[in-house]
Amino acid sequence: MLLSVSKITTRDGQRLMRYVPMRCLSTATKATPVPTEKSPQPKQNQSFMINLFSGQLQTGQLFPYPDVLNTDQKEYARAIIGPVSRFFDEVNDRIRNDETSNLDKQTMDAIWDLGIMGNPIPAEYGGLGIPNVTASRLADISGGSDLALTIAIGAHQSIGTKGILLYGTDQQKEKYLPQLATGGVVGAFALTEPSVGSDAASVKTKAVLSPCGKYYILNGSKLWCSGGGIAGIFTTFAQTEVTDPKTGERKDKMTAFIVERGYHGVSTGPPEKKMGLKCSITTDVYFDDVKVPVANVLGEVGNGFKVAVNILNAGRYGLCAMLTGTMRACIEKAAEHVTTRVQFKRKLHEFENVQEKLAKMAMHHYVAQTLTYMLAGNMDLGSQDYHLEAAITKVFGTEAGWFVCDEAIQLLGGNGYMQAPGLEQFMRDMRVFRIFEGANDVLRMFIALTGIQSAGKQLNQLQKALKNPLENLGAIWQEGTKRVTRTIGASKTDLGVFVAEPLKESAKLCSQSIDIFNHTVESVLVKHGKGIVERQFILARIADCAIDIYTMACVLSRATRTIHKELPSAEHEILMTQAWCIEANNRVQQNVERIHSKKIQDNYRRMSLIARNISTHQGPAHTNPLEID
C-alpha cells in the first residue's frame, strides 16, 4: 500500500509524523457501492423487520453476520485507524473545545490533513471512500474521546455530504465532492424550521422558479443547522410548485437544493448556546431571495421528502457507532473505579448490585455495537432495504448510550459528577442524540406504522381472496394456515437452525417472541383497522417488541460468528447473548400483555385525561398539600 507522510502538532507543541493512506491510489475505495436513484430495486423487500411484520421470515440480511472487509481493506483500515487514534489521544483537546465552544484552526487543519472529512466520498473525487464498517470503527474511536468533535465531523461526513453522494448528478459530484473531501469546505444539512420539527414534509421555505427558468428564488429560514456557522455548502429543502401529470393539479411539494454560502442572500445567525456538543457550531440559516441555479436541484423536483428521508436513513448507523465508543469509555472508567474503590471492607465489584449494573452496561454496549456493524455491513453489501433496521439502530443505540453513561456516573458516585473523569460532558453531549435525526418517540411510531402497513397489505390480500374463494384457494390456505397456527400457539418460527449449539435455547426465546409478536400485530389490525394510527400507546409497545426481537436476532447472529471463528471473546459473548435474550424475551411478553390487557388500556385512558388536565392548566393540575399559593 502506498502511504503519504503527514505532520500534525500535538497539544504540547511537538511535531508528529503521520502515515496516512494516499486517498487517490487506494484500491479499497472501490468496495462500497453507493446507492443512487437509478439503482434497481429488488423485487422482494429483503428487510428482516419488514418481513417480520408481514409474518414471513427473511434471514438473508441477518445470517450469517456480515463480514465485508477483505485483506486489503483491513490493512487500509488499520493504516487510517492509527493516525486517527493518535489525533484524539495527542492532538485534540476536548476540554478546550468545550470551554471555548469552538474548534481552533490547528485542530481543524489536523482533521483535514488526516483526510477523514472525506470518509464516504469516493477516491475519484479525492475522498477516502471507506466502507461503512470502517467508518463505524473510526466513529467508535472518536466517540470515545470527544463526542462533540465527533458530531462536528460526522454531520459533515454524513448528512452534509450524503445527499450529493446519493442523488447528485455527475456534474454536481464533480463540482462539490472534491471541495467536501479535501478542499476545506464544510457541508451542512438544513431541514428543521421554526414551526417544523419531526413533520419534515411541512416545511415553509419556498422556492419559486424564475420567469427565465434558469434559477429558483429561495426564501425562508432553518433552525439548528449543525455546522451552519462554518459550512460552505448546504443541502436544504423548500416547497416548489409542481403539476400532477395525471390530474394537471398544481400543488406544493418539497424539493432538495444544493446552496452555496457565497450565493447572495445566504446568511447564518450566531452560534446557539447549548447544553452540550458546544464545539459543533449550531446556527440558524436564512435565505433571502437567494438565486439557486436549476442545476442545483438535488434529485427530482418535488422529490425532496424522499431525499431527506434517505439521507437521514443512510446516516443513522453513524450515531450508534459514535455512542459505542462513548459507552466503551464509560464502561472502562466504571470498571477501573469499582475494581479499586473499597467500601465496607470490600471492593465495589464484589457487590451483586454493582455486578448487575456492570453486566447490563456491557450487554447494552454489545447489542448497540452489534446493531451498528450489522446495519453498516449490509449497507456495504449493497442493501437498500434497511429503513426499519436503521430506525431501530438509532433508537436503541441512543437510549443505550444514555443508560450506560448514567449508570457509569452512578457507579463512580460523587466522582462521576465531577468534570475530571469526563462523564458529565459525555452526558451533556449525548442528550440530544435521542432528539435529532429523528426523535426517538417519532421513530417508534415510524417503526410500528411502517411495519403494520406491510402486515396490513397481507391481510388485505387475504380479504380480497376470500371474496372469490374458488379462484384463490392457494392463497387462502397459505395465509389462513399461518394465522390458525399462530392462534393455537404452535411455534412456526425456528431460528435454531441458524445459530451455534450453545445458543439454541436463546434462539427458541427469540422465535417465541416472533410468534407472539406476529399474532399481536394481526390481532390489533383486525381489532382497530385504520384506527390503529391513533392508538399510539399500543404502537409504542409494538415498536418496543420489534426492537427487542431485532436485537435478539442480531446478537444471536454475531455470537454465532464469534463461536465459528473461535475468537477469544466467544465464551463472554455467549454469556451476554444468553442473558440478553432472556431479558428481551421477558420485555416482549410484558409489552404484549400490556397491548391486550383491558386494565392497562383503561389506565392509558386515565393517562390521557391526566395529560389533558395538565395541558389545560399549563402545568400541574394539583395544588400543594398546604393549599397555599
N, C-alpha and C positions, 0 to 999 in steps of 0.2 A: 504494500500500500504506500502511496506517495504521501508524504507529510510536509507541512509547511511550518516554519517556526514563527511563533507569535510572542511578543513581550507584553507582560501585564505587571503592573505595580501593586505590591501588597500594601496592607494598611500601614505597616511600619516603614514604608518607603523603599523596600528592596525591590529589585527587578527580578522577575521570574521568567524563565523560558518555558513557553507552552508549545507543545507539539500538537497542532490541530490538523485534522484531515483536510486535504485540499478539496473543497467542495466540487469544483468543476471536473475533477478527474476521478471521482468515486464511482465505481460500478454499483455500489449498494443503493444509490439513489434511484435506481430503476425498480426497486422492489415494491413500492407502494402504489397500487392502482388508484388514480384519482377519479372518483365517480363524477360524471357530468350529466347534464340534462339529457344528452342523447344516448346515454348508456342503455343497452337493452335490459328491460326488467324481466326477471324470471317469471314463468307462467304461474307458478305456485309460490306464495309467500313462504320463505324459509325460516321466518322468525319462530323460535321456540314458544315465546309467550303468546303471539297471535294465535298460533295453532292450539295452544293450551286452552285458551278461552273458548275455542271452537270445538273442544272435545277431541282433538287429534294430538298425537304425539309425534312431533317433528324434532329429531335429535341431531340433525346434520350440523347445526351450529353450536352444539353443546358437547357432544362426544365424538372424537376424543378432544381433550383440552387443546386449544390451538397452540402450535409450536412453529412459528412462522419464520424465524431467522435462520439463514444458512450460515456456514462457517465464515464467509467473507463479511456478512452483515454483522455477525457477533464481534469480529475483530474491529470493524468500523465503529461499532457502538462503544467498545472499550476505549478506543482512541479518543472518542468525544467525551465519554464519561469522566475520564481522568482530569482533563483541564477544567471541566465544569465543577467537579467536586472541589478542586483546589481553589477555584474562584470563590466559592461560597465559604470555604474554610479560611482563606488567607487574604482575600481582597475585599469582599463585601462586608459592610458594617451595618447590621440590621438595626442596632440601637440608634446610630446616627440617622439612618433613613427614617426611622420612626419619629425621632425627636425633631428633625428638620422638615418632615413631611415632603421630602424631596429626594431625588437621586442626583448626586453631583456628577459633573462631567467625566471625572475619572472612572466612576462606576459604569456610566453609560457607554463610554468608549470601550471599556473592557468587555462589556456584553456584546457590543457589535463586533469587536475583534475576535471573540470566540466563534462567531458565526451562528449562534443559536437563535437569533431573531429570525433566521430563515429556515428553521427546522422543517416545516411542512412543505416548503417551496422546492420544486424540482431543480436538479442541478443545472439544467439548461438555462434557468433564469437566475443562477447564482446562489441558490439555496442548498441546504444540506440534503433535502429530500429524504429524510429518515423515515422509517416505518413508524406507525403509531405506537407500537410496543416499545420502541427505543425512546420515543418522545415521552412515554409514560415513565420510563426509568429516570430520565432527566428531570421530569416534574417531581418525582419522588425525592430526588436529591435536593432540589431547590426548596420544595415544600417543607422539608425537614429542617431547613435553615432559616429562611426568610420568606414567609408566606406572602407578604405584601409585594416584595420584589417579584416573586413568582407570578403573581397576578398581573403585575405591570408588563412582564414579558409575555405571559400566557394570553392576555387579552389581545395583544398584537399578533401573536402566532396563530391564534385560533379564530375568534370571531372577527378580528380586524383584517385578517387575510383570507379566511376560508371562503368568503363569498366569491372573490375573484378566482380562487382555485376551482370552485365547484361550477360556477356559472359564467366566468369571464370568457369573452371571445379571444381568439388568438391575438388580436391587436391589443385588447385590454391587458392580457397577460404579459405581452412583450413590453408594454409601456410601464406597467405598475409593479409587477413582481420583482424585477431587479432592484427597484427602489426599496421595496419592503424587505428584501432578503439581505442586502449588504449596503444599501445606499443611505442608511441613516434616517430613513423616513418611517415614522411610526404609523401603523394602521389602527383605526378605531371603528367601533360598531355603534351607530346612533339610531336607536329604535324607540326607547321609552320617552313618553311625553308627559307634560304636567297633568293631564287628565286621563292618561292611558298607561296602565301598568301591564298586568298579565294579559289583558284583552288587546293583543298586539294588532289585530286586524282593524281596529277602530282608530288608527292614528288620524290626527287632524291636519298634519303638514300637507300642503297642496303643491302639486307640480302641474303647471299649465303649459301646454305646447305653444310655442311662439307662432305668430302668423306665418313666418317664413318656413316653419317646420324644421329648423336647424338645432333648436335647443328648447329645453324646458325651463320655465321660470319657477324657482323653488322658494316657497315661503313657509316658515314655521319654526318651531324650536324643539329641542330634545333635552331630556334630563339625564343626569348621572352617567355621562359617557366616560367609561374607563379609558384613560389615556387621552381624553379630549383636549386637555391643555397643551399637549405636545404633539398630537397627531398631525400628520401632513395629508393623510388620505382617509376619508370617511366612507364607510358603507352605510347608507341611510335610506329611509323609506318614506314615501309620500303617496297620497291619493292622486290618481290620474283618471281622467275620463276615458272610458273605453266603450266600444259598441259591441253589444252581444251579436255575434254573427248569425245566430238563429232567429232572434226576435227583432233585431235592429234597435233594441232599447239601449239608451246611453246611461251609464251609471259609473260611479267612482269605484275603482279597485286599486289596491296598494301595489306600487311599483318600487323596485330597488334601484338605487343610483350609486355610482362612484363619484364622490365630490372631493375636489382638492381644496385644501385650505387657502391656496392662493387665489381662488375664484373670488371676484368682487362680491361682497355681501355676506361672506362667511366669517363668523366671529365666535369666540368662546368666552364664557364667564369666568369668574375667579374660581380657584380650587375649592371644592366643598370641604368643610370641616367635618370629619367622620370619626366614628368610634374606632375604627381600625383601617388597615390597608392604606396607611397615610401616605406612603411614598408612591402609591399608584394614583396619579393625578386624575381626579374625577371632576368634570365640569359640565355645565350646560353648553349646548351648541345652538347657535342661532343662524337661520338662513333668511336673508332679507333681499328679495328679488335677485336671487342667485341664478345666473345663466349656466345651466348644465347642458353640455352638448348631448345631442341624441345618442351619439356613440357611447355615452357613459351610462346608458341604461344597462343594468345588470340582470341578465336573464331576459324574459319577455315582459312587455308592458302588461300590467295587470296581474303579474305572477309574483308580486313581491312577498305575499304572505308565505307562499311555498319556499321562496328563497330564504326568508328569515327563519322559518321553522327548521329547514335543513341545515342552515349554518349552526343554529343552536344544538340540534341533534348531533351533528358531527363533532361538536366541541365538548359535549357534556362529560365524556370519559375523562377529559383533562382535569376537571375539578376534583374528581375522585382520585386521580393519580397524584395530584398535589397533596391531598389530605392523607394519602397513605404514608407520605414522608412525614407529615406533621404528627400522625398517630405513632409512627415508629419513634420519633424523637420524644414524644410524651411518655411512651412505654419505657424507653431507655432511662429517662430521668426518674420515673416512678420506681423501676426495678432497682436502680442504684440506691435510692433512698430507703426502700423497705428492707434491703439486704444489709444495710449498715446502721440504720436507726434502731436503738434499743429502747423499749418501753416495757415497764413491768417485768424487767429482767429477761426479756425475750426480744429477739429481733422481730420486726414487724411482719416479715414474710412468713413467720411461723403461725400467725393467727389465721383462722379459717376465713373470717370476713375479708381479710386482706387478700388471701388466696383467690377468693371468689372474684374480687374486683380485678386482680391481675389477669385471671383466666378470661373473663368476659372482655376486657380490653384487648387481649391478644386475639380472641375469636373475632371481634368486630374488625380489627385490622386485617386479619387473614381473609375474611369474607370480602371486605372492600377491595383489597388488593386482587383477589381472585376475580371479582366482577370487572375491575379495570382492565386486566390483561385478557380476559375473555372477550370483552367488547372490542378492545383495540386490536386483538388478534384477528377476530372475524372481519373487522373493517379492512385490515391489511390483506386478508384473503379475498377481498372484493365484495363482501356482503353489502347490500343496501337495505336489507330488511332488519333493521336493528332499532327502530324508533322506540318501541316499548322497553327494550333492554337498556337503551341509553337513559331513558327517564328513570328506570328503576336504579340504575347505577348511580345517577346523580342524587336521587332521594336517599338511598341507603348510605352512600359514601359521605354525604354532608352531615347526616344525622349521626353516623358512626363517629365521625371526626369530633363532633361536639361532645358526644358521650365519653369518648376516650380522654379528651383533654380535661373535661370536668372531673372525671374520676382520678386522673393524674394529680390535679390540683388538690383533691380531697386527700389523697394518699400522702402528699407532701405536707399537708396541714398548713400552718402559717407560712412556711417557706414557699409553698405553691402560690400564695397570694402576693408575694414579693416580686419585684421586677427581675431580679438577678437570674433566676432559672429560665425565664423567657416564656413560661406557660401562660402568664396573664396576657402577653402580647399575642400568643397563638390564639387565645380565646377571643380577644378583640378582633383579630384579623379574620377568623373563620366564621364569625356570627352571620355575616352577610351571605355566606355560601348557601344557606337554606332559603335565601330570598332571590338572589339574582340568577340569570339564565334559566328562568322558570321557577317560580316559588314552589316549594315542595307541596303545599296544600293544593295548588292548581295542578301540579304534575300527578298527584294522586288521582284527581278527577280524570286527567288525561289517560292515565293507565287503565282505570276502570272502564271509562266510557269507550275508549278505542277498542279494548278487548271485548266488551259487551256488544259493541256494534258488529264485530266479527261473529260472535256467537249468535246474535240476532238474525244474521243472514242465514245461518244454518237452520235455525228454527223456521224462518220464513219459507225456506226451500221445502222443508218437511210439510208445512201447512199447505203450500201450493200443490205438493204431490198428493196430499190427502183429498184434494178436490177432484182428482182424476185418478183414483187408486189403481184401476186396471192397467193403466199405461205406465205406472210408476212403482210397481211392486218392489223392484230392486232398491230404490232409494228409500222407500218406506221401511223395508225390512232392515236395511243397514242402519239407518238413523234410529228407528224405533227400538231395535235390539240394543243399541248402545245406551239409549235412555232407560230402558227397562233394567238392564244390567246394573246401572248406577243406582236406580231406585231400590233394588232389593239388597244393595250393599255389597255385591260381589266385586272384588277389585279387578278392574280392567287393565290397569297400568302396571307395568313391571320394569322398573329401571335397573333391577338387579343384574340383568344381562350385560349392562354397560360398565359395571364397576368391579373393582378388585374384591377378593374374598373378604377381607376384614371390614368392608363397607356394605356388605349385603343387607344387614339389618337396618342400617341407616337409609339405604335405598328404599326399603319397604316403608319406612316412615314418610319419605318424600312421595312415594307412589300413593300411599294412603291419603296424604294431603291433596294430591292432584285429583283423586276420585271424589272426595267430599267437596272440593272446590268446584269441580265441573257440575256436580249435582246442584250446588248452591247457585251458581250462575244461571243455570237453566230455570231453577225454581223462582228466582227473583224476576227473571224475564217474563215467565208465564204469569206471575202474580201482578207485576207492575206495568209490563209492556213499555210503551214510550215514556210513561210517567217515571221510570227509573231515573231519568235525568235529574229530577227534583229531589230524589231520595239520597241526599249527599252523605247522611250518616251511614247508610248502607254502602254507598260507593267507596267511602274511605276504608271500610273494613274489607271490601273486596280487593281494593288495591293493596292493602297490607298483607292479605293472604297471598296475592300474586307475588309480592316482593319476597315473602318468606319462602315460597316454593322455588322461585328462581335462585335465591341464594343457596338453598339446599342442593339443588341440581348442579350448580356451578362448583361448589366445594367438593361434591362427590366426584365430579369430572377431574378437577385439579388434583385431588388427593390420589385418585386412581393413577393419574400420570406419574405422580411422585413415587408411588409404590412400584410401578412398572419400570421406572428408570433407576430404582434403588437409590434414591437420593438420601443424604444423611438425615434429612428432616422428616423422613417418612413416618416414623412412629409418632412424632409430635403432631404431624398433620392429621394422622388417623384419629388421635385423641380429640383434636379440635373439631374435626368433621363430625365425629360421633356426637360430641356434646352439642354442637350447633344444631344438628338435625333433630335431636330430642327437644331442644328448646323451641326451635322454629315450628316443628310439628305441633307442639302444645299451643303455640300462639295461633296457628291456623285453626285449630279446633275451637279455641276460645272465641276467635272472631266469627267463625261460622255460627257458633251458638248465639252470639250477640245479634247476628243478622236475623236469625229465626225466632229469637225469644220475644214473646209478647211483652213480657215485663220490661225488657231492655228497650223495645220500641216505644212503650209508654213513657219510659224515662227520657228518651230522646225528645219526645213531645214536651215534657216538662222543661227540658233544657232550652227548647225553642221559646217557650213562654218566659223563662228567666232572661234570655237574651233580649227579648222584646221589651221587657221591663227596663233593663239596663239602657237600651237604646233610647227609650222614651225619656228616661231621667238623665241621659247623657252622663252616666256614671252609676255607681252602686245605688240600687233602689232601696236599700235598707239603711236605717239610721244607726247611730252608735248606741251601746247599751244604756248610756246615761240619758239618752233622749235630749241632749243639749247640743244645739247647733253652734 
